[in-house]
Amino acid sequence: MQDYNYVWANCFEITLELSCCKYPPTSELQQEWENNRESLLAFIEKVHIGVKGFVKDAVTGAGLENATIVVAGIAHNITAGK
């Protein structure tokens, strides 16, 4: 699903694994939070870095579907949605 969303929906999903234990006991959850709290909060602060908005025609102001957005120095173009 992550690959599909990245390619077709311009959505970048991630999976965070905080422990090698898939189902840690409830008694250990507080310690897992404490071990990873600062890193998780720093990550959340960086989530909205970048450009976001709507692609519009300069003359009419109408939204443009499937417009390709190219940024110099970044090897991944983005295609606007509907």
C-alpha positions, 0 to 999 in steps of 0.5 A: 500500500505504501508504494501504491500511495507514493506513486499514484496518490502523492502520499508518502506513508511510513511504518515505524517499528519501535521494538523488535517485539511485534506485540510488547506487553502492556507493562512495557509500553510506557518505557517504549514511549519514553525511549522514543518520545523525542525522536517521534516528536522531532519527526512530527515537527518535520512532517509538513516541510515542503510545498503544498497547495493547488495548481491553478491556471495563471489567467483563469484561476481554474484548477489544473488536473494532472499538472507535473510539478518539477523542482530543480535538484529533486529527481522525483516529479509530482503530478497534481491530482483533481 
